[in-house]
Amino acid sequence: MNGNELSQAIQKCLVVFTEHADELGDLDQALGDGDLGITVSLGAQAAIDALQLLPAESKPTEVVLACAKAFANANPSTMAALVAGALLAGSRVWADTETITPDLVNTFAMAASESISQRGKSQVGDKTILDAMFPAAEALRDIPSGPERLDAAIEAAERGVITSKELQSRRGRASWLQDRSIGLQDPGATAFLRFLQSWKAANSPARTAVS
């Protein structure tokens, strides 16, 4: 997958992803300040607009950097800053490569997860987006190639979301609820799961190396 192909795939994914904005907003209303749906909607549209302005010959790293900048500028939220930072961290492992291969997807996913862990001072079990991200990254790493990679990542992220319901929130505004957060589904983890599902729904008819 080259830069232009990546750009087109991301744009198609984000169109589907925004359909989950209301669900994510409702989940965030129960655990946070309720702005996740808006963050998703504004950030996704900003990224789409930015990608449409990129030259077709842009490298994969340039595509990701455009998304990071657009997403961060569209929102003042903590989640937007963490996502932008994760994209920046992932882009560094790609450097100037022209074509994205499965192993580069693996390193990107892990670098992005580690970035959020470090910047958010959180880890798996804290009831955050990481409860879906790290399992998905590990699932990708364990399968060298093939379309089943994405399915495995989705299944791992879904298990993380389910597990998050039984956890107590330990970071962000959700932590203020203390044990009242137990039983509620983490909105960040759900957002990541919905992103993966949106990628599959938008791009599965023409499976690429990223899948």
C-alpha positions as CSV (number, residue, x, y, z in Angstrom):
1,M,0.0,0.0,0.0
2,N,1.5,3.3,-1.1
3,G,0.7,6.8,0.2
4,N,-2.1,7.5,-2.1
5,E,-3.7,4.1,-1.4
6,L,-3.4,4.7,2.3
7,S,-5.0,8.1,2.0
8,Q,-8.0,6.7,0.1
9,A,-8.4,3.9,2.6
10,I,-8.3,6.2,5.6
11,Q,-10.8,8.6,4.0
12,K,-13.2,5.7,3.4
13,C,-12.7,4.4,6.9
14,L,-13.4,7.8,8.5
15,V,-16.6,8.3,6.7
16,V,-17.9,5.0,8.2
17,F,-16.3,5.8,11.6
18,T,-18.2,9.0,12.1
19,E,-21.5,7.0,12.0
20,H,-20.6,5.8,15.5
21,A,-20.2,9.4,16.9
22,D,-23.6,9.3,18.7
23,E,-22.8,6.0,20.4
24,L,-19.4,7.2,21.5
25,G,-20.8,10.5,22.8
26,D,-23.4,8.6,24.9
27,L,-20.7,6.3,26.3
28,D,-18.5,9.3,27.2
29,Q,-21.4,11.1,28.8
30,A,-21.7,8.2,31.3
31,L,-18.0,8.2,32.1
32,G,-16.5,11.5,31.0
33,D,-17.5,14.9,29.7
34,G,-19.5,13.6,26.8
35,D,-17.4,15.2,24.0
36,L,-15.9,12.1,22.4
37,G,-18.6,12.0,19.7
38,I,-17.8,15.6,18.8
39,T,-14.1,14.9,18.9
40,V,-14.6,12.0,16.5
41,S,-16.8,13.9,14.1
42,L,-14.7,17.1,13.9
43,G,-11.4,15.2,13.8
44,A,-12.5,12.8,11.1
45,Q,-13.8,15.5,8.9
46,A,-10.7,17.6,9.4
47,A,-8.5,14.6,8.5
48,I,-10.5,13.9,5.4
49,D,-10.3,17.5,4.3
50,A,-6.5,17.5,4.8
51,L,-6.0,14.3,2.9
52,Q,-7.9,15.6,-0.1
53,L,-5.4,18.4,-0.4
54,L,-2.3,16.1,-0.4
55,P,-0.6,15.3,-3.7
56,A,-1.2,11.8,-4.9
57,E,2.5,11.1,-4.7
58,S,2.7,11.8,-0.9
59,K,4.5,9.2,1.2
60,P,2.7,7.1,3.9
61,T,4.4,9.2,6.6
62,E,3.1,12.4,5.0
63,V,-0.4,11.0,5.0
64,V,-0.3,10.1,8.7
65,L,1.3,13.5,9.6
66,A,-1.5,15.3,7.8
67,C,-4.1,13.3,9.8
68,A,-2.4,14.0,13.1
69,K,-2.2,17.7,12.5
70,A,-5.7,18.0,11.3
71,F,-7.2,15.9,14.1
72,A,-5.4,17.9,16.8
73,N,-6.2,21.3,15.3
74,A,-9.9,20.3,15.0
75,N,-10.2,19.6,18.7
76,P,-8.9,21.0,22.0
77,S,-9.6,17.7,23.8
78,T,-7.2,15.4,25.6
79,M,-8.2,12.5,23.4
80,A,-7.4,14.5,20.3
81,A,-3.9,15.3,21.6
82,L,-3.3,11.7,22.5
83,V,-4.4,10.4,19.1
84,A,-2.3,13.0,17.3
85,G,0.7,12.0,19.4
86,A,0.1,8.4,18.7
87,L,0.0,9.0,15.0
88,L,3.2,11.0,15.2
89,A,4.9,8.2,17.1
90,G,3.7,5.7,14.5
91,S,4.8,7.8,11.6
92,R,8.4,7.9,12.9
93,V,8.8,4.2,12.5
94,W,7.8,4.4,8.9
95,A,10.4,7.1,8.1
96,D,10.6,7.6,4.3
97,T,9.2,4.2,3.2
98,E,7.2,4.2,0.0
99,T,5.1,1.1,0.7
100,I,3.5,-0.1,3.9
101,T,3.9,-3.8,4.6
102,P,2.4,-5.9,7.4
103,D,5.5,-5.7,9.6
104,L,5.4,-1.9,9.3
105,V,1.7,-1.9,10.4
106,N,2.8,-4.0,13.4
107,T,5.5,-1.5,14.5
108,F,3.1,1.5,13.9
109,A,0.4,-0.1,16.0
110,M,2.7,-0.8,18.9
111,A,4.4,2.6,18.7
112,A,1.1,4.4,18.7
113,S,-0.1,2.3,21.7
114,E,3.1,3.0,23.6
115,S,2.8,6.7,22.9
116,I,-0.6,6.9,24.5
117,S,0.6,4.9,27.4
118,Q,3.5,7.2,28.1
119,R,1.7,10.5,27.4
120,G,-1.4,9.5,29.2
121,K,0.5,7.8,32.0
122,S,-1.7,4.8,31.7
123,Q,-1.6,1.1,31.0
124,V,-3.8,-1.9,30.2
125,G,-6.2,-2.3,33.0
126,D,-6.7,1.4,33.7
127,K,-10.0,1.4,31.7
128,T,-8.8,3.5,28.7
129,I,-8.4,3.1,25.0
130,L,-5.3,1.0,25.7
131,D,-7.4,-1.9,26.8
132,A,-8.3,-2.3,23.1
133,M,-5.2,-0.9,21.4
134,F,-2.5,-3.1,23.0
135,P,-4.4,-6.4,22.5
136,A,-5.1,-5.4,18.9
137,A,-1.4,-4.6,18.3
138,E,-0.3,-7.9,19.8
139,A,-2.8,-9.8,17.6
140,L,-1.4,-8.1,14.5
141,R,2.1,-9.0,15.6
142,D,1.3,-12.7,16.0
143,I,-0.1,-13.1,12.5
144,P,2.6,-12.5,9.8
145,S,0.3,-11.8,6.9
146,G,-3.1,-12.3,5.4
147,P,-6.6,-10.8,5.7
148,E,-7.2,-12.7,9.0
149,R,-4.8,-10.2,10.6
150,L,-7.5,-7.5,10.8
151,D,-10.2,-9.9,12.0
152,A,-7.8,-11.0,14.8
153,A,-7.2,-7.4,15.8
154,I,-10.9,-6.7,15.9
155,E,-11.6,-9.7,18.0
156,A,-8.8,-8.8,20.4
157,A,-10.0,-5.2,20.7
158,E,-13.6,-6.4,21.3
159,R,-12.4,-8.6,24.1
160,G,-10.6,-5.6,25.6
161,V,-13.8,-3.5,25.4
162,I,-15.8,-6.3,27.1
163,T,-13.2,-6.6,29.8
164,S,-13.2,-2.8,30.3
165,K,-16.8,-3.0,31.7
166,E,-15.6,-4.8,34.8
167,L,-12.7,-2.4,35.5
168,Q,-12.6,0.7,37.6
169,S,-11.5,3.9,35.7
170,R,-8.1,5.1,36.9
171,R,-7.4,8.0,34.5
172,G,-9.1,11.2,33.4
173,R,-12.5,12.5,34.5
174,A,-13.8,9.0,34.6
175,S,-11.6,8.2,37.6
176,W,-13.7,10.6,39.6
177,L,-16.5,8.1,39.6
178,Q,-14.3,5.6,41.4
179,D,-16.2,2.2,41.8
180,R,-19.3,3.7,40.1
181,S,-17.4,3.4,36.8
182,I,-17.4,-0.4,37.2
183,G,-20.0,-1.9,34.8
184,L,-19.7,0.9,32.2
185,Q,-18.0,0.3,28.9
186,D,-15.0,2.5,28.2
187,P,-15.6,5.0,25.4
188,G,-12.0,5.2,24.3
189,A,-11.6,1.5,23.9
190,T,-14.9,1.4,22.1
191,A,-13.8,4.1,19.7
192,F,-10.7,2.2,18.8
193,L,-12.8,-1.0,18.2
194,R,-15.2,1.0,16.0
195,F,-12.3,2.4,14.0
196,L,-11.0,-1.1,13.2
197,Q,-14.5,-2.3,12.3
198,S,-14.9,0.8,10.1
199,W,-11.7,0.1,8.4
200,K,-12.9,-3.4,7.6
201,A,-16.3,-2.3,6.5
202,A,-14.9,0.4,4.2
203,N,-11.9,-1.4,2.7
204,S,-12.6,-5.2,2.9
205,P,-13.9,-5.5,-0.7
206,A,-10.3,-4.8,-1.9
207,R,-8.1,-6.3,0.8
208,T,-4.6,-4.9,0.8
209,A,-1.4,-5.6,2.7
210,V,-2.6,-3.5,5.6
211,S,-5.3,-5.9,6.2
